[in-house]
Amino acid sequence: MKRILLLTLAIAGLFCGVMQIASRSTRAATEHPAGTRHTFTPDQIPFGPVPPFLNPGAQLAVIEGDPTAATGEYTVRLKMPDGYRIAPHFHPLRENVTVISGTFKVGMGDEFEVHKMDAFIAGSFAFLDPNMHHYAMACGETIVQVHGASPLQFNYINPNDDPSNNHRR
């Protein structure tokens, strides 16, 4: 159960970046006017840059819904390079996380401690309850899928860990 919670928390944080992606170039792929496709093969997933509140280097795709909406549901995928880290954070709403490929390491708490992380391989699933403090890291190229209720919000424990506060873009 602890591993599931850890995985869900970490993935939840990763996908908070989806909030801003939904309002950018991938928005067209997430809206479903009459006649548009509602299915994707892996090579058709519309990955793009992560929003400013996640560190550069990963890619995000909004597959369904709008994570920035006041209500509704969303599904996003986050593709991370080996060693990609997400600092300790939490989300006010529950998130569901599935590891699509690679190994996703998740830890619980307010400080990033690699030796306290659990590893989740492809096929793993977890859900994170609201306000659980967690952090994450990719081992090898890793893709996770997160789905939940909008709006997706990302709250860093230490505001200095928020890349959007560091003007790195």
PyMOL commands that place a pseudoatom at each C-alpha (Angstrom):
pseudoatom trace, name=CA, resn=MET, resi=1, chain=A, elem=C, hetatm=0, pos=[0.000, 0.000, 0.000]
pseudoatom trace, name=CA, resn=LYS, resi=2, chain=A, elem=C, hetatm=0, pos=[2.879, 2.360, 0.837]
pseudoatom trace, name=CA, resn=ARG, resi=3, chain=A, elem=C, hetatm=0, pos=[4.413, 1.801, -2.585]
pseudoatom trace, name=CA, resn=ILE, resi=4, chain=A, elem=C, hetatm=0, pos=[1.134, 2.557, -4.293]
pseudoatom trace, name=CA, resn=LEU, resi=5, chain=A, elem=C, hetatm=0, pos=[0.763, 5.774, -2.350]
pseudoatom trace, name=CA, resn=LEU, resi=6, chain=A, elem=C, hetatm=0, pos=[4.327, 6.781, -3.113]
pseudoatom trace, name=CA, resn=LEU, resi=7, chain=A, elem=C, hetatm=0, pos=[3.944, 6.141, -6.820]
pseudoatom trace, name=CA, resn=THR, resi=8, chain=A, elem=C, hetatm=0, pos=[0.705, 8.022, -7.019]
pseudoatom trace, name=CA, resn=LEU, resi=9, chain=A, elem=C, hetatm=0, pos=[2.130, 11.003, -5.172]
pseudoatom trace, name=CA, resn=ALA, resi=10, chain=A, elem=C, hetatm=0, pos=[5.145, 11.252, -7.379]
pseudoatom trace, name=CA, resn=ILE, resi=11, chain=A, elem=C, hetatm=0, pos=[3.211, 10.952, -10.556]
pseudoatom trace, name=CA, resn=ALA, resi=12, chain=A, elem=C, hetatm=0, pos=[0.684, 13.452, -9.354]
pseudoatom trace, name=CA, resn=GLY, resi=13, chain=A, elem=C, hetatm=0, pos=[3.423, 15.983, -9.016]
pseudoatom trace, name=CA, resn=LEU, resi=14, chain=A, elem=C, hetatm=0, pos=[4.781, 15.261, -12.419]
pseudoatom trace, name=CA, resn=PHE, resi=15, chain=A, elem=C, hetatm=0, pos=[1.485, 15.834, -14.059]
pseudoatom trace, name=CA, resn=CYS, resi=16, chain=A, elem=C, hetatm=0, pos=[0.699, 19.075, -12.479]
pseudoatom trace, name=CA, resn=GLY, resi=17, chain=A, elem=C, hetatm=0, pos=[2.773, 20.413, -15.297]
pseudoatom trace, name=CA, resn=VAL, resi=18, chain=A, elem=C, hetatm=0, pos=[-0.002, 19.270, -17.525]
pseudoatom trace, name=CA, resn=MET, resi=19, chain=A, elem=C, hetatm=0, pos=[-2.083, 22.203, -16.384]
pseudoatom trace, name=CA, resn=GLN, resi=20, chain=A, elem=C, hetatm=0, pos=[-0.229, 24.659, -18.530]
pseudoatom trace, name=CA, resn=ILE, resi=21, chain=A, elem=C, hetatm=0, pos=[0.390, 22.259, -21.386]
pseudoatom trace, name=CA, resn=ALA, resi=22, chain=A, elem=C, hetatm=0, pos=[-3.343, 21.945, -21.868]
pseudoatom trace, name=CA, resn=SER, resi=23, chain=A, elem=C, hetatm=0, pos=[-3.529, 25.616, -22.683]
pseudoatom trace, name=CA, resn=ARG, resi=24, chain=A, elem=C, hetatm=0, pos=[-0.711, 25.415, -25.216]
pseudoatom trace, name=CA, resn=SER, resi=25, chain=A, elem=C, hetatm=0, pos=[-0.155, 23.552, -28.458]
pseudoatom trace, name=CA, resn=THR, resi=26, chain=A, elem=C, hetatm=0, pos=[-1.506, 20.239, -27.228]
pseudoatom trace, name=CA, resn=ARG, resi=27, chain=A, elem=C, hetatm=0, pos=[-4.897, 21.769, -26.450]
pseudoatom trace, name=CA, resn=ALA, resi=28, chain=A, elem=C, hetatm=0, pos=[-6.046, 21.102, -30.000]
pseudoatom trace, name=CA, resn=ALA, resi=29, chain=A, elem=C, hetatm=0, pos=[-5.390, 17.404, -29.528]
pseudoatom trace, name=CA, resn=THR, resi=30, chain=A, elem=C, hetatm=0, pos=[-7.388, 17.293, -26.294]
pseudoatom trace, name=CA, resn=GLU, resi=31, chain=A, elem=C, hetatm=0, pos=[-10.528, 18.965, -27.576]
pseudoatom trace, name=CA, resn=HIS, resi=32, chain=A, elem=C, hetatm=0, pos=[-12.952, 16.613, -29.245]
pseudoatom trace, name=CA, resn=PRO, resi=33, chain=A, elem=C, hetatm=0, pos=[-15.147, 18.377, -31.756]
pseudoatom trace, name=CA, resn=ALA, resi=34, chain=A, elem=C, hetatm=0, pos=[-17.338, 16.176, -33.921]
pseudoatom trace, name=CA, resn=GLY, resi=35, chain=A, elem=C, hetatm=0, pos=[-15.309, 13.954, -36.196]
pseudoatom trace, name=CA, resn=THR, resi=36, chain=A, elem=C, hetatm=0, pos=[-12.026, 14.052, -34.245]
pseudoatom trace, name=CA, resn=ARG, resi=37, chain=A, elem=C, hetatm=0, pos=[-10.250, 10.991, -33.006]
pseudoatom trace, name=CA, resn=HIS, resi=38, chain=A, elem=C, hetatm=0, pos=[-10.515, 9.772, -29.415]
pseudoatom trace, name=CA, resn=THR, resi=39, chain=A, elem=C, hetatm=0, pos=[-7.892, 7.042, -29.672]
pseudoatom trace, name=CA, resn=PHE, resi=40, chain=A, elem=C, hetatm=0, pos=[-4.092, 7.131, -29.905]
pseudoatom trace, name=CA, resn=THR, resi=41, chain=A, elem=C, hetatm=0, pos=[-1.362, 4.634, -30.618]
pseudoatom trace, name=CA, resn=PRO, resi=42, chain=A, elem=C, hetatm=0, pos=[1.903, 5.292, -28.762]
pseudoatom trace, name=CA, resn=ASP, resi=43, chain=A, elem=C, hetatm=0, pos=[3.464, 7.067, -31.760]
pseudoatom trace, name=CA, resn=GLN, resi=44, chain=A, elem=C, hetatm=0, pos=[0.477, 9.442, -31.958]
pseudoatom trace, name=CA, resn=ILE, resi=45, chain=A, elem=C, hetatm=0, pos=[0.733, 10.802, -28.402]
pseudoatom trace, name=CA, resn=PRO, resi=46, chain=A, elem=C, hetatm=0, pos=[1.163, 14.607, -28.808]
pseudoatom trace, name=CA, resn=PHE, resi=47, chain=A, elem=C, hetatm=0, pos=[4.163, 15.243, -26.523]
pseudoatom trace, name=CA, resn=GLY, resi=48, chain=A, elem=C, hetatm=0, pos=[5.435, 18.775, -26.067]
pseudoatom trace, name=CA, resn=PRO, resi=49, chain=A, elem=C, hetatm=0, pos=[7.482, 20.783, -23.554]
pseudoatom trace, name=CA, resn=VAL, resi=50, chain=A, elem=C, hetatm=0, pos=[6.516, 20.701, -19.889]
pseudoatom trace, name=CA, resn=PRO, resi=51, chain=A, elem=C, hetatm=0, pos=[4.932, 23.779, -18.291]
pseudoatom trace, name=CA, resn=PRO, resi=52, chain=A, elem=C, hetatm=0, pos=[7.170, 26.242, -16.408]
pseudoatom trace, name=CA, resn=PHE, resi=53, chain=A, elem=C, hetatm=0, pos=[6.436, 24.734, -12.998]
pseudoatom trace, name=CA, resn=LEU, resi=54, chain=A, elem=C, hetatm=0, pos=[8.313, 21.547, -13.989]
pseudoatom trace, name=CA, resn=ASN, resi=55, chain=A, elem=C, hetatm=0, pos=[12.020, 21.394, -14.787]
pseudoatom trace, name=CA, resn=PRO, resi=56, chain=A, elem=C, hetatm=0, pos=[12.883, 21.466, -18.493]
pseudoatom trace, name=CA, resn=GLY, resi=57, chain=A, elem=C, hetatm=0, pos=[13.956, 18.219, -20.115]
pseudoatom trace, name=CA, resn=ALA, resi=58, chain=A, elem=C, hetatm=0, pos=[10.772, 16.162, -19.821]
pseudoatom trace, name=CA, resn=GLN, resi=59, chain=A, elem=C, hetatm=0, pos=[7.857, 16.144, -22.262]
pseudoatom trace, name=CA, resn=LEU, resi=60, chain=A, elem=C, hetatm=0, pos=[4.143, 16.264, -21.513]
pseudoatom trace, name=CA, resn=ALA, resi=61, chain=A, elem=C, hetatm=0, pos=[1.047, 15.285, -23.481]
pseudoatom trace, name=CA, resn=VAL, resi=62, chain=A, elem=C, hetatm=0, pos=[-2.555, 16.075, -22.615]
pseudoatom trace, name=CA, resn=ILE, resi=63, chain=A, elem=C, hetatm=0, pos=[-4.431, 13.070, -23.938]
pseudoatom trace, name=CA, resn=GLU, resi=64, chain=A, elem=C, hetatm=0, pos=[-7.929, 13.883, -22.741]
pseudoatom trace, name=CA, resn=GLY, resi=65, chain=A, elem=C, hetatm=0, pos=[-9.716, 16.706, -20.963]
pseudoatom trace, name=CA, resn=ASP, resi=66, chain=A, elem=C, hetatm=0, pos=[-8.244, 19.914, -19.610]
pseudoatom trace, name=CA, resn=PRO, resi=67, chain=A, elem=C, hetatm=0, pos=[-6.206, 19.743, -16.389]
pseudoatom trace, name=CA, resn=THR, resi=68, chain=A, elem=C, hetatm=0, pos=[-6.588, 23.526, -15.983]
pseudoatom trace, name=CA, resn=ALA, resi=69, chain=A, elem=C, hetatm=0, pos=[-10.408, 23.481, -16.104]
pseudoatom trace, name=CA, resn=ALA, resi=70, chain=A, elem=C, hetatm=0, pos=[-12.450, 24.268, -12.988]
pseudoatom trace, name=CA, resn=THR, resi=71, chain=A, elem=C, hetatm=0, pos=[-14.179, 20.879, -13.273]
pseudoatom trace, name=CA, resn=GLY, resi=72, chain=A, elem=C, hetatm=0, pos=[-14.020, 17.738, -15.366]
pseudoatom trace, name=CA, resn=GLU, resi=73, chain=A, elem=C, hetatm=0, pos=[-11.472, 14.995, -15.808]
pseudoatom trace, name=CA, resn=TYR, resi=74, chain=A, elem=C, hetatm=0, pos=[-8.079, 14.830, -17.497]
pseudoatom trace, name=CA, resn=THR, resi=75, chain=A, elem=C, hetatm=0, pos=[-5.486, 12.294, -18.641]
pseudoatom trace, name=CA, resn=VAL, resi=76, chain=A, elem=C, hetatm=0, pos=[-1.869, 13.253, -19.278]
pseudoatom trace, name=CA, resn=ARG, resi=77, chain=A, elem=C, hetatm=0, pos=[1.403, 11.485, -19.983]
pseudoatom trace, name=CA, resn=LEU, resi=78, chain=A, elem=C, hetatm=0, pos=[4.820, 12.608, -18.815]
pseudoatom trace, name=CA, resn=LYS, resi=79, chain=A, elem=C, hetatm=0, pos=[7.938, 11.361, -20.614]
pseudoatom trace, name=CA, resn=MET, resi=80, chain=A, elem=C, hetatm=0, pos=[11.066, 11.830, -18.500]
pseudoatom trace, name=CA, resn=PRO, resi=81, chain=A, elem=C, hetatm=0, pos=[14.746, 11.258, -19.298]
pseudoatom trace, name=CA, resn=ASP, resi=82, chain=A, elem=C, hetatm=0, pos=[16.946, 9.192, -17.009]
pseudoatom trace, name=CA, resn=GLY, resi=83, chain=A, elem=C, hetatm=0, pos=[17.587, 11.003, -13.714]
pseudoatom trace, name=CA, resn=TYR, resi=84, chain=A, elem=C, hetatm=0, pos=[14.749, 13.531, -14.124]
pseudoatom trace, name=CA, resn=ARG, resi=85, chain=A, elem=C, hetatm=0, pos=[13.612, 14.696, -10.681]
pseudoatom trace, name=CA, resn=ILE, resi=86, chain=A, elem=C, hetatm=0, pos=[10.496, 16.294, -9.281]
pseudoatom trace, name=CA, resn=ALA, resi=87, chain=A, elem=C, hetatm=0, pos=[11.034, 18.043, -5.936]
pseudoatom trace, name=CA, resn=PRO, resi=88, chain=A, elem=C, hetatm=0, pos=[8.787, 17.446, -2.911]
pseudoatom trace, name=CA, resn=HIS, resi=89, chain=A, elem=C, hetatm=0, pos=[5.264, 18.732, -3.517]
pseudoatom trace, name=CA, resn=PHE, resi=90, chain=A, elem=C, hetatm=0, pos=[1.570, 17.944, -3.021]
pseudoatom trace, name=CA, resn=HIS, resi=91, chain=A, elem=C, hetatm=0, pos=[-1.786, 18.280, -4.801]
pseudoatom trace, name=CA, resn=PRO, resi=92, chain=A, elem=C, hetatm=0, pos=[-5.187, 19.220, -3.330]
pseudoatom trace, name=CA, resn=LEU, resi=93, chain=A, elem=C, hetatm=0, pos=[-7.057, 16.564, -5.368]
pseudoatom trace, name=CA, resn=ARG, resi=94, chain=A, elem=C, hetatm=0, pos=[-6.546, 12.801, -5.729]
pseudoatom trace, name=CA, resn=GLU, resi=95, chain=A, elem=C, hetatm=0, pos=[-4.475, 11.602, -8.676]
pseudoatom trace, name=CA, resn=ASN, resi=96, chain=A, elem=C, hetatm=0, pos=[-4.150, 8.184, -10.307]
pseudoatom trace, name=CA, resn=VAL, resi=97, chain=A, elem=C, hetatm=0, pos=[-0.819, 7.129, -11.801]
pseudoatom trace, name=CA, resn=THR, resi=98, chain=A, elem=C, hetatm=0, pos=[0.179, 4.288, -14.116]
pseudoatom trace, name=CA, resn=VAL, resi=99, chain=A, elem=C, hetatm=0, pos=[3.773, 3.575, -15.122]
pseudoatom trace, name=CA, resn=ILE, resi=100, chain=A, elem=C, hetatm=0, pos=[3.728, 3.000, -18.887]
pseudoatom trace, name=CA, resn=SER, resi=101, chain=A, elem=C, hetatm=0, pos=[7.460, 2.326, -19.354]
pseudoatom trace, name=CA, resn=GLY, resi=102, chain=A, elem=C, hetatm=0, pos=[10.715, 2.603, -17.456]
pseudoatom trace, name=CA, resn=THR, resi=103, chain=A, elem=C, hetatm=0, pos=[11.098, 2.752, -13.688]
pseudoatom trace, name=CA, resn=PHE, resi=104, chain=A, elem=C, hetatm=0, pos=[9.498, 5.497, -11.651]
pseudoatom trace, name=CA, resn=LYS, resi=105, chain=A, elem=C, hetatm=0, pos=[10.921, 6.054, -8.166]
pseudoatom trace, name=CA, resn=VAL, resi=106, chain=A, elem=C, hetatm=0, pos=[8.739, 7.758, -5.566]
pseudoatom trace, name=CA, resn=GLY, resi=107, chain=A, elem=C, hetatm=0, pos=[9.413, 8.948, -2.039]
pseudoatom trace, name=CA, resn=MET, resi=108, chain=A, elem=C, hetatm=0, pos=[7.164, 10.378, 0.639]
pseudoatom trace, name=CA, resn=GLY, resi=109, chain=A, elem=C, hetatm=0, pos=[7.934, 13.432, 2.720]
pseudoatom trace, name=CA, resn=ASP, resi=110, chain=A, elem=C, hetatm=0, pos=[9.191, 16.991, 2.574]
pseudoatom trace, name=CA, resn=GLU, resi=111, chain=A, elem=C, hetatm=0, pos=[12.835, 16.290, 1.575]
pseudoatom trace, name=CA, resn=PHE, resi=112, chain=A, elem=C, hetatm=0, pos=[14.195, 14.505, -1.485]
pseudoatom trace, name=CA, resn=GLU, resi=113, chain=A, elem=C, hetatm=0, pos=[15.890, 11.372, -0.117]
pseudoatom trace, name=CA, resn=VAL, resi=114, chain=A, elem=C, hetatm=0, pos=[16.923, 8.898, -2.814]
pseudoatom trace, name=CA, resn=HIS, resi=115, chain=A, elem=C, hetatm=0, pos=[17.575, 6.079, -0.340]
pseudoatom trace, name=CA, resn=LYS, resi=116, chain=A, elem=C, hetatm=0, pos=[13.952, 6.271, 0.899]
pseudoatom trace, name=CA, resn=MET, resi=117, chain=A, elem=C, hetatm=0, pos=[12.353, 5.931, -2.546]
pseudoatom trace, name=CA, resn=ASP, resi=118, chain=A, elem=C, hetatm=0, pos=[10.443, 2.907, -3.825]
pseudoatom trace, name=CA, resn=ALA, resi=119, chain=A, elem=C, hetatm=0, pos=[10.778, 1.796, -7.455]
pseudoatom trace, name=CA, resn=PHE, resi=120, chain=A, elem=C, hetatm=0, pos=[7.746, 1.135, -9.668]
pseudoatom trace, name=CA, resn=ILE, resi=121, chain=A, elem=C, hetatm=0, pos=[8.154, -0.647, -12.991]
pseudoatom trace, name=CA, resn=ALA, resi=122, chain=A, elem=C, hetatm=0, pos=[5.987, -0.594, -16.123]
pseudoatom trace, name=CA, resn=GLY, resi=123, chain=A, elem=C, hetatm=0, pos=[2.455, -1.736, -15.355]
pseudoatom trace, name=CA, resn=SER, resi=124, chain=A, elem=C, hetatm=0, pos=[2.485, -0.387, -11.792]
pseudoatom trace, name=CA, resn=PHE, resi=125, chain=A, elem=C, hetatm=0, pos=[-0.492, 1.664, -10.616]
pseudoatom trace, name=CA, resn=ALA, resi=126, chain=A, elem=C, hetatm=0, pos=[-0.992, 3.927, -7.626]
pseudoatom trace, name=CA, resn=PHE, resi=127, chain=A, elem=C, hetatm=0, pos=[-3.334, 6.616, -6.428]
pseudoatom trace, name=CA, resn=LEU, resi=128, chain=A, elem=C, hetatm=0, pos=[-2.375, 9.578, -4.282]
pseudoatom trace, name=CA, resn=ASP, resi=129, chain=A, elem=C, hetatm=0, pos=[-4.807, 11.021, -1.832]
pseudoatom trace, name=CA, resn=PRO, resi=130, chain=A, elem=C, hetatm=0, pos=[-5.078, 14.814, -1.528]
pseudoatom trace, name=CA, resn=ASN, resi=131, chain=A, elem=C, hetatm=0, pos=[-2.268, 16.706, 0.200]
pseudoatom trace, name=CA, resn=MET, resi=132, chain=A, elem=C, hetatm=0, pos=[0.204, 13.774, 0.383]
pseudoatom trace, name=CA, resn=HIS, resi=133, chain=A, elem=C, hetatm=0, pos=[3.760, 15.142, 0.302]
pseudoatom trace, name=CA, resn=HIS, resi=134, chain=A, elem=C, hetatm=0, pos=[5.920, 13.279, -2.217]
pseudoatom trace, name=CA, resn=TYR, resi=135, chain=A, elem=C, hetatm=0, pos=[8.777, 13.495, -4.739]
pseudoatom trace, name=CA, resn=ALA, resi=136, chain=A, elem=C, hetatm=0, pos=[9.840, 11.445, -7.760]
pseudoatom trace, name=CA, resn=MET, resi=137, chain=A, elem=C, hetatm=0, pos=[12.650, 10.451, -10.107]
pseudoatom trace, name=CA, resn=ALA, resi=138, chain=A, elem=C, hetatm=0, pos=[12.945, 8.580, -13.410]
pseudoatom trace, name=CA, resn=CYS, resi=139, chain=A, elem=C, hetatm=0, pos=[15.373, 5.674, -13.760]
pseudoatom trace, name=CA, resn=GLY, resi=140, chain=A, elem=C, hetatm=0, pos=[15.991, 5.267, -17.460]
pseudoatom trace, name=CA, resn=GLU, resi=141, chain=A, elem=C, hetatm=0, pos=[13.598, 6.947, -19.871]
pseudoatom trace, name=CA, resn=THR, resi=142, chain=A, elem=C, hetatm=0, pos=[10.244, 6.688, -18.107]
pseudoatom trace, name=CA, resn=ILE, resi=143, chain=A, elem=C, hetatm=0, pos=[6.677, 7.427, -19.145]
pseudoatom trace, name=CA, resn=VAL, resi=144, chain=A, elem=C, hetatm=0, pos=[3.854, 7.752, -16.632]
pseudoatom trace, name=CA, resn=GLN, resi=145, chain=A, elem=C, hetatm=0, pos=[0.182, 8.433, -17.207]
pseudoatom trace, name=CA, resn=VAL, resi=146, chain=A, elem=C, hetatm=0, pos=[-1.802, 10.470, -14.708]
pseudoatom trace, name=CA, resn=HIS, resi=147, chain=A, elem=C, hetatm=0, pos=[-5.542, 10.944, -14.629]
pseudoatom trace, name=CA, resn=GLY, resi=148, chain=A, elem=C, hetatm=0, pos=[-7.845, 12.635, -12.190]
pseudoatom trace, name=CA, resn=ALA, resi=149, chain=A, elem=C, hetatm=0, pos=[-10.293, 15.447, -11.556]
pseudoatom trace, name=CA, resn=SER, resi=150, chain=A, elem=C, hetatm=0, pos=[-9.561, 18.989, -12.702]
pseudoatom trace, name=CA, resn=PRO, resi=151, chain=A, elem=C, hetatm=0, pos=[-8.107, 21.332, -11.776]
pseudoatom trace, name=CA, resn=LEU, resi=152, chain=A, elem=C, hetatm=0, pos=[-4.676, 19.807, -11.388]
pseudoatom trace, name=CA, resn=GLN, resi=153, chain=A, elem=C, hetatm=0, pos=[-2.663, 21.914, -8.943]
pseudoatom trace, name=CA, resn=PHE, resi=154, chain=A, elem=C, hetatm=0, pos=[1.025, 21.544, -8.072]
pseudoatom trace, name=CA, resn=ASN, resi=155, chain=A, elem=C, hetatm=0, pos=[2.289, 22.902, -4.724]
pseudoatom trace, name=CA, resn=TYR, resi=156, chain=A, elem=C, hetatm=0, pos=[6.006, 22.681, -3.929]
pseudoatom trace, name=CA, resn=ILE, resi=157, chain=A, elem=C, hetatm=0, pos=[6.911, 22.192, -0.271]
pseudoatom trace, name=CA, resn=ASN, resi=158, chain=A, elem=C, hetatm=0, pos=[9.845, 24.583, -0.730]
pseudoatom trace, name=CA, resn=PRO, resi=159, chain=A, elem=C, hetatm=0, pos=[8.876, 27.484, -3.036]
pseudoatom trace, name=CA, resn=ASN, resi=160, chain=A, elem=C, hetatm=0, pos=[12.513, 27.688, -4.176]
pseudoatom trace, name=CA, resn=ASP, resi=161, chain=A, elem=C, hetatm=0, pos=[12.047, 24.260, -5.830]
pseudoatom trace, name=CA, resn=ASP, resi=162, chain=A, elem=C, hetatm=0, pos=[9.372, 25.659, -8.163]
pseudoatom trace, name=CA, resn=PRO, resi=163, chain=A, elem=C, hetatm=0, pos=[11.129, 26.197, -11.532]
pseudoatom trace, name=CA, resn=SER, resi=164, chain=A, elem=C, hetatm=0, pos=[8.609, 28.897, -12.468]
pseudoatom trace, name=CA, resn=ASN, resi=165, chain=A, elem=C, hetatm=0, pos=[9.905, 30.968, -9.533]
pseudoatom trace, name=CA, resn=ASN, resi=166, chain=A, elem=C, hetatm=0, pos=[13.473, 30.617, -10.783]
pseudoatom trace, name=CA, resn=HIS, resi=167, chain=A, elem=C, hetatm=0, pos=[12.825, 32.098, -14.232]
pseudoatom trace, name=CA, resn=ARG, resi=168, chain=A, elem=C, hetatm=0, pos=[14.717, 29.262, -15.929]
pseudoatom trace, name=CA, resn=ARG, resi=169, chain=A, elem=C, hetatm=0, pos=[12.705, 29.423, -19.150]
for i in range(1, 169): cmd.bond("trace and resi %d" % i, "trace and resi %d" % (i + 1))
show_as sticks, trace
zoom trace
